[in-house]
Amino acid sequence: MCFWKIGSTVPSYPCPLCIINSIVSPPKKKPLPLLKLPTIPLRLITKMMNPEEILNLSMCSYRLELFLRAFRHKMNYFSVDVNARHMTFLSKIPDSLELSFKIGIGKGQVNSVDKMGVLCGSLQEKEGSIQFNQGFPPDKMLEIYRRIISLYSPSLIKWIFYLDNPSMDSVCRYLVENLTAMNNYDRKTYHRFVFLDGSLTREFLTELMDRIPVTASFAVTADIPVDFKHPNVKARWATLDDLKSVKNECFVNLQSTNFDCHDINEFLKYWVDCEEAILTRLTLKLKEGTVIDETVLTDQLTILLYY
């Protein structure tokens, strides 16, 4: 109806002035008042968001951050890269988050990460991704990580260290020491530590092997001493009781074990009858010289074949 005829009971079509006015001054859409929504509708909305949207939402309001931390958004994996060269913040794979830190000291350092909102000044949008616009010292990096990870419940947390700079050794020591501490290491989540480029000394590698829990995955593509030995390099320490104690793990990968076909059959029967969630996938290498006997492996088990 033409606004010149407001109050008239006679229907009318918009006049040219009304059309021009709607083009020049289109009606503004009101933002969705998330904070005014009840808990259940707000929870349903946030469950449909991707991890990057959850991060952005947490920086908008401290009340929203507390809400998101209470429910913790479930995701596939959370990956953190630590290097001395570049910094990016990407979410390439659906339902995952990839965060990259650059070691250094920025011009406007964040004093205390007591809420997600303080990180707004350290983030910038560039070429479709969100990046940190400054470097961080290891202690501040760890503080930011703790704040961000409190928003999520990932199945996998992966830390990737690039050792192409000599100063990275001390950074790795500090981060690994704190990440594997009891108050930071969630045993319900699968952890993976990866060390790329550069080289690892025998002393540093031994220290890492001693500190990183045997329940975590440990991968090294950096140069290491050819004669390096450590009890945890192989999985011969693992027993059936260790396997049975695993709970809520996604993947278990064991190399060079002392298990034979009878051991695996016993574990499979335990796995089938267990009412608790144990693991999603088990990969292991049987004891050297063991001949795989399918009859022993499947004894007293019902096997379904798919063609």
C-alpha positions as CSV (number, residue, x, y, z in Angstrom):
1,M,0.0,0.0,0.0
2,C,1.2,3.5,-0.8
3,F,2.4,5.3,2.3
4,W,0.5,8.3,1.1
5,K,-2.7,6.4,1.7
6,I,-2.0,5.0,5.2
7,G,-5.3,4.6,7.0
8,S,-7.3,4.2,3.9
9,T,-9.5,1.1,3.6
10,V,-9.2,1.1,-0.2
11,P,-6.4,-1.2,-1.4
12,S,-3.7,0.5,-3.5
13,Y,-0.4,-0.3,-5.3
14,P,2.9,1.4,-4.4
15,C,3.4,4.7,-6.2
16,P,6.7,5.5,-7.9
17,L,7.8,7.5,-4.9
18,C,7.3,4.4,-2.7
19,I,9.3,2.3,-5.1
20,I,12.2,4.8,-5.1
21,N,12.1,5.1,-1.3
22,S,12.3,1.3,-0.9
23,I,15.4,1.2,-3.2
24,V,17.2,4.1,-1.6
25,S,16.3,3.1,2.0
26,P,15.6,-0.6,2.1
27,P,14.2,-1.9,5.3
28,K,17.0,-3.1,7.6
29,K,16.9,-6.7,8.8
30,K,17.1,-7.0,12.5
31,P,19.8,-9.3,13.9
32,L,18.7,-12.5,15.5
33,P,18.8,-11.9,19.3
34,L,20.7,-15.0,20.3
35,L,21.1,-14.0,23.9
36,K,17.3,-13.7,24.3
37,L,16.7,-17.2,23.1
38,P,15.9,-20.0,25.5
39,T,18.6,-22.6,26.1
40,I,17.2,-25.3,23.9
41,P,16.7,-23.2,20.7
42,L,20.1,-21.6,21.2
43,R,21.7,-25.1,21.6
44,L,20.0,-26.3,18.4
45,I,21.3,-23.3,16.4
46,T,24.9,-23.7,17.6
47,K,24.9,-27.4,16.9
48,M,24.3,-26.6,13.2
49,M,27.3,-24.2,13.1
50,N,30.8,-25.2,11.9
51,P,33.8,-24.8,14.2
52,E,34.9,-21.5,12.7
53,E,31.4,-20.0,13.3
54,I,31.6,-21.2,16.9
55,L,34.9,-19.4,17.3
56,N,33.5,-16.2,15.9
57,L,30.4,-16.4,18.0
58,S,32.4,-16.9,21.2
59,M,34.2,-13.5,20.6
60,C,31.0,-11.6,20.2
61,S,29.8,-12.0,23.8
62,Y,31.2,-13.3,27.0
63,R,27.8,-14.8,27.8
64,L,27.8,-16.7,24.5
65,E,31.3,-17.9,25.2
66,L,30.2,-19.3,28.6
67,F,27.3,-21.0,26.9
68,L,29.5,-22.5,24.2
69,R,32.0,-23.7,26.8
70,A,29.3,-25.4,28.7
71,F,28.1,-27.5,25.8
72,R,31.5,-27.8,23.9
73,H,30.9,-28.2,20.1
74,K,31.7,-31.7,18.9
75,M,34.1,-31.9,15.9
76,N,36.4,-34.4,14.1
77,Y,39.8,-32.9,14.9
78,F,41.6,-29.9,16.1
79,S,45.0,-29.3,14.6
80,V,47.7,-26.8,15.8
81,D,50.8,-25.9,13.8
82,V,53.8,-24.3,15.6
83,N,56.5,-22.7,13.5
84,A,58.7,-19.7,13.3
85,R,57.8,-18.5,9.8
86,H,54.1,-18.0,9.1
87,M,50.7,-18.0,10.8
88,T,47.3,-19.0,9.4
89,F,43.9,-19.9,10.7
90,L,42.1,-22.3,8.4
91,S,39.2,-24.6,8.4
92,K,39.7,-26.6,5.2
93,I,38.2,-29.9,6.2
94,P,34.5,-30.0,7.3
95,D,33.9,-30.2,11.0
96,S,37.5,-29.5,11.9
97,L,39.7,-26.5,12.8
98,E,43.3,-25.9,11.8
99,L,45.2,-23.3,13.9
100,S,48.7,-22.0,13.2
101,F,50.9,-20.1,15.6
102,K,54.0,-18.1,14.8
103,I,56.6,-18.0,17.5
104,G,57.6,-14.4,18.4
105,I,56.6,-11.3,20.2
106,G,54.0,-9.0,18.6
107,K,53.7,-5.2,18.9
108,G,50.4,-5.2,20.8
109,Q,50.7,-8.3,23.0
110,V,47.6,-9.7,24.7
111,N,48.1,-9.3,28.4
112,S,45.6,-11.9,29.7
113,V,43.3,-14.2,27.7
114,D,40.5,-14.3,30.3
115,K,37.9,-14.2,27.6
116,M,37.7,-14.9,23.8
117,G,36.8,-11.3,23.1
118,V,40.4,-10.1,23.7
119,L,41.5,-12.1,20.7
120,C,39.6,-9.9,18.3
121,G,42.4,-7.4,18.0
122,S,44.9,-10.3,17.1
123,L,42.8,-11.7,14.2
124,Q,42.3,-10.4,10.7
125,E,40.5,-11.7,7.7
126,K,42.7,-12.3,4.6
127,E,41.9,-14.2,1.4
128,G,39.0,-16.0,2.9
129,S,40.7,-17.2,6.0
130,I,41.2,-15.7,9.5
131,Q,44.8,-15.2,10.6
132,F,46.7,-14.1,13.7
133,N,48.3,-10.8,12.8
134,Q,51.2,-11.2,15.3
135,G,53.5,-13.8,16.8
136,F,53.1,-15.1,20.4
137,P,55.6,-16.4,22.9
138,P,55.1,-20.1,24.0
139,D,53.3,-19.3,27.3
140,K,50.8,-17.0,25.6
141,M,50.3,-19.5,22.8
142,L,49.4,-22.1,25.4
143,E,47.1,-19.8,27.1
144,I,45.2,-19.0,23.9
145,Y,45.1,-22.7,23.0
146,R,43.5,-23.6,26.3
147,R,40.9,-20.9,25.9
148,I,40.0,-22.0,22.3
149,I,40.0,-25.7,23.0
150,S,37.5,-25.2,25.9
151,L,34.9,-24.4,23.2
152,Y,35.2,-27.8,21.5
153,S,35.1,-31.5,22.1
154,P,37.3,-33.0,19.3
155,S,37.9,-36.6,18.6
156,L,41.5,-35.9,17.7
157,I,43.9,-33.2,18.8
158,K,47.0,-32.9,16.6
159,W,50.1,-30.8,17.4
160,I,52.6,-30.3,14.5
161,F,56.0,-28.8,15.3
162,Y,58.2,-27.5,12.5
163,L,61.8,-27.8,13.7
164,D,63.5,-25.9,10.9
165,N,64.7,-23.2,13.3
166,P,67.2,-23.9,16.2
167,S,65.0,-21.9,18.6
168,M,62.1,-24.3,18.2
169,D,63.7,-26.9,20.5
170,S,63.1,-24.9,23.6
171,V,59.6,-24.1,22.4
172,C,58.8,-27.8,21.9
173,R,60.1,-28.7,25.3
174,Y,57.9,-26.1,27.0
175,L,54.8,-26.9,25.0
176,V,55.1,-30.7,25.2
177,E,55.8,-30.5,29.0
178,N,52.7,-28.5,29.6
179,L,50.4,-30.3,27.0
180,T,51.1,-33.7,28.6
181,A,50.5,-32.4,32.1
182,M,47.6,-34.0,33.9
183,N,45.5,-30.8,33.9
184,N,45.9,-30.3,30.1
185,Y,45.9,-33.9,28.8
186,D,42.4,-35.3,28.2
187,R,42.7,-39.1,28.0
188,K,39.2,-39.3,26.4
189,T,40.6,-37.6,23.3
190,Y,43.1,-39.1,20.8
191,H,46.3,-37.0,20.8
192,R,49.0,-36.9,18.0
193,F,52.3,-35.2,18.2
194,V,54.2,-34.7,14.9
195,F,57.7,-33.3,14.4
196,L,58.7,-32.1,10.9
197,D,61.8,-30.8,9.2
198,G,65.1,-30.0,11.0
199,S,66.7,-32.6,13.3
200,L,66.3,-34.0,16.8
201,T,69.2,-34.8,19.1
202,R,69.3,-38.0,21.0
203,E,68.8,-36.3,24.3
204,F,65.8,-34.2,23.0
205,L,64.2,-37.2,21.4
206,T,64.6,-39.3,24.5
207,E,63.1,-36.6,26.6
208,L,60.1,-36.4,24.2
209,M,59.6,-40.2,24.3
210,D,59.7,-40.2,28.1
211,R,57.2,-37.4,28.4
212,I,54.6,-38.1,25.7
213,P,52.1,-40.7,27.0
214,V,52.1,-44.1,25.3
215,T,48.4,-43.6,24.6
216,A,49.3,-40.8,22.2
217,S,50.5,-41.0,18.6
218,F,54.1,-39.9,18.0
219,A,55.4,-39.2,14.5
220,V,58.8,-37.9,13.5
221,T,59.9,-37.0,10.0
222,A,62.9,-34.9,11.2
223,D,66.4,-36.3,11.2
224,I,67.1,-38.6,14.2
225,P,70.2,-40.6,15.2
226,V,70.2,-43.9,13.2
227,D,71.0,-46.0,16.3
228,F,68.3,-44.4,18.5
229,K,66.6,-46.8,20.9
230,H,63.8,-46.4,23.4
231,P,61.4,-48.8,25.1
232,N,58.4,-46.9,23.9
233,V,59.4,-47.0,20.2
234,K,57.9,-50.4,19.9
235,A,54.6,-51.5,21.4
236,R,56.0,-54.7,23.1
237,W,55.2,-53.2,26.5
238,A,51.4,-53.5,25.7
239,T,49.5,-56.3,27.4
240,L,45.9,-57.5,27.0
241,D,45.0,-55.6,30.2
242,D,46.3,-52.4,28.6
243,L,44.0,-53.0,25.6
244,K,41.0,-53.8,27.8
245,S,41.6,-50.6,29.8
246,V,41.2,-48.4,26.7
247,K,38.0,-46.4,26.8
248,N,36.4,-43.9,24.3
249,E,39.4,-43.9,22.0
250,C,39.0,-43.3,18.2
251,F,42.2,-45.1,17.0
252,V,44.8,-47.4,18.5
253,N,47.9,-48.1,16.5
254,L,50.5,-50.5,17.9
255,Q,53.6,-51.7,16.1
256,S,55.8,-54.7,17.0
257,T,53.6,-56.2,19.7
258,N,53.9,-59.5,21.6
259,F,50.4,-60.5,20.7
260,D,49.5,-63.7,18.9
261,C,46.2,-65.0,17.4
262,H,44.9,-66.3,20.8
263,D,45.5,-62.9,22.4
264,I,43.6,-61.1,19.7
265,N,40.7,-63.6,19.9
266,E,40.4,-63.0,23.6
267,F,40.4,-59.3,23.1
268,L,37.8,-59.4,20.3
269,K,35.5,-61.5,22.5
270,Y,35.9,-58.9,25.3
271,W,35.3,-56.1,22.8
272,V,32.1,-57.6,21.5
273,D,30.7,-58.2,25.0
274,C,31.7,-54.9,26.5
275,E,28.8,-52.5,27.0
276,E,31.1,-49.4,27.2
277,A,32.5,-47.6,24.2
278,I,36.1,-48.8,23.7
279,L,37.5,-47.7,20.4
280,T,36.7,-47.2,16.7
281,R,39.7,-48.8,15.0
282,L,42.5,-51.0,16.2
283,T,45.7,-51.5,14.1
284,L,48.5,-53.6,15.3
285,K,51.3,-55.9,14.2
286,L,51.4,-59.4,15.7
287,K,54.5,-60.9,17.4
288,E,57.3,-61.6,14.9
289,G,57.0,-65.0,13.3
290,T,53.3,-65.4,14.1
291,V,51.3,-67.1,11.4
292,I,47.8,-65.7,11.1
293,D,45.2,-68.4,11.8
294,E,41.7,-67.2,11.0
295,T,40.2,-70.2,12.8
296,V,41.9,-69.1,16.0
297,L,41.1,-65.4,15.5
298,T,37.4,-66.1,15.0
299,D,36.9,-68.8,17.5
300,Q,33.5,-68.5,19.3
301,L,32.8,-65.3,17.2
302,T,30.0,-64.7,14.7
303,I,31.5,-63.3,11.5
304,L,29.4,-61.4,8.9
305,L,30.8,-61.4,5.3
306,Y,29.9,-58.7,2.8
307,Y,30.3,-59.3,-0.9
